Amino acid sequence: MRELGIVVSGATVGAIPVQIYRNAERYAVEEQLVGVVDRENPGEVVVGFLRRITKLEPVIRDRVRTPYVDKPEMVDYGILLPYTSAIVKPYIAVRDGRVGEVTNVVTPGSKVYLLDASLLEGALKGDYIYVGAHKYSGWALPLDVRYITHHVGVFGATGVGKSRLVRALVNELAARGYRVVVFDHTGVDYAPHYSAVVKSTEVKIPPNILASVIARVAQLQWQTHGEYLEIATMTYEGRWSKDAFIAHVKRVMKRLGARDSTIEKVELYLKHLVDSAFFEELNNRVKSPDDILSIGSTPVVVDLSYDTDLSVKQAIVASVIEAAWARVKRGKASANTVFVIDEAQNYAPQTWTISKDAIETTVREGRKWGLSVVLASQRIVGDIDPSIRANLGTVFFSRLTAPTDVREISTYLDLADINESVLAQLQPREFFVAGLMNPLRKPILIKTREV
């Protein structure tokens, strides 16, 4: 292993200050994987990452006036002693091929090395999948697939490569026998890459969910008109048409004792705000949500771009997830199913949407029944409902749209000093991964593989 530097005074179990050798400075970069061998405990290697790399000079110091200010030409003839300092953020300790917690404070004078990834490869054994490798060492980061049931979030600004990372994750899960259903919001990130693709316009919307869609499209308040619409959709028979449905709704409302003014309002809103094509297209929806779950090949991509109305897209997401829950209740067995929701801010926001309840139920209770959710979004705060994002056991994050997103992640995951300035430097396909699937738990910077 290449020797990088030496531990100086002030080490704790949470941070180890080091000085970098002059001839090793080019290897000292933020997030470099290193090992510290304690001079008083040589059989143990403390594994960590370089953080807060700083260039210092004992003579030309900040806030101290020096002769170089008045005579800058002296810099060319004076004796300067620049050096580089850094902090090693310790993650784990490896002894005799076993991984443990860091419990001992490293002794000053101990050596810091570029870590050979084989040390970790031999120490970490389990049921792992792989979507990328540590940016500098090339260590293929193992992700514990057992924790997929604790759900996953993938967050980053536009262009950072979220869809590539998700596709790598989808491929690994499918290869392990998981049933994976991908809801492709735009139809460009996933549908072109897989063979089993279902157009959203083919998916039948269950009557109870269809009632919510009609209420949304017609701008009718659910509290006032929802019961009428729900009964109407569940009792409607025959080919769908706008005029026939309006006539049916009026009969239902009259039978249930609705006021004439309420009936007239529903009729007017349906006539003027819901296009006839909306009802005609219902006749072409021939695949039930259960049919989607029965497709033999995996992953299955539901291309939502064929529907333009967001409430219809939300209804399809909700209906497929609810169909999976119905299967679980019938069979009383693990479903081993993962739902990937692209552009998740449209389906699980802080405000109520047709799909939000199904997603929230799954992130809260799906673990017991093998139902998992992967959410991909540009932002966390403001975009994803707090009760949903707090149940994401593993989070991949890259450059984020707002600083508040980093603070939000830090409330339920140990970010080990990762800050906005570090994230701003990340290139496409570079993500930190933290949480349960990461065997070291704390954030590790990876570059996702090409897919």
PyMOL commands that set and color helices and strands:
alter all, ss='L'
color gray80, all
select helices_A, chain A and resi 22-27+67-70+72-76+117-123+145-150+162-175+191-193+200-202+207-217+222-235+242-255+260-273+276-282+289-294+304-306+310-331+344-346+356-369+386-389+403-410+420-424
alter helices_A, ss='H'
color red, helices_A
select strands_A, chain A and resi 3-7+16-20+33-37+44-56+83-95+98-100+111-114+128-129+132-134+143-144+152-155+179-184+197-199+300-303+337-341+371-377+394-397+430-435+444-448
alter strands_A, ss='S'
color yellow, strands_A
deselect
rebuild
show_as cartoon
